[in-house]
Amino acid sequence: FKYAPGAIISLLHDVTMIVGIFIIIQKEFNLQIVAALLAIIGYSVNDTVIVYDRVRENELAHPHYKLADNINSSVNSTLSRTILTSFATFLVCLIMFLMGGSVIHDFFFAMCIGIFVGTYSSIFVASSTTLFLEKFKLRK
């Protein structure tokens, strides 16, 4: 349960950023954008779960380490995989955005933004939120 607030705030961050960008550039908000938001939420949840699963593994392997050290180690160990996966997905979405027709243009525009924002939030927002909220945990 201590990881849930970080994951939720990360998801809210993703959706807020994409909707905010669409508001700033005054793009029409249609059903394709809703589908892209749902896809990005799934992408971000998957990425966040991978990082948090590694944190749990490190907590079991090194119970004497601080949470900050476990998160740092976990993010560092999953960073190359996360960047490579995000880059490959972003590359495909960018090609579909540039070469696809006007029907899928908005969807892949949102996906290009969402992959970047989702990767950013999984690494920086979710982990930082967990560390921030750990300070306020009630001590027994």
Disulfide bonds with the S-S distance in Angstrom:
none
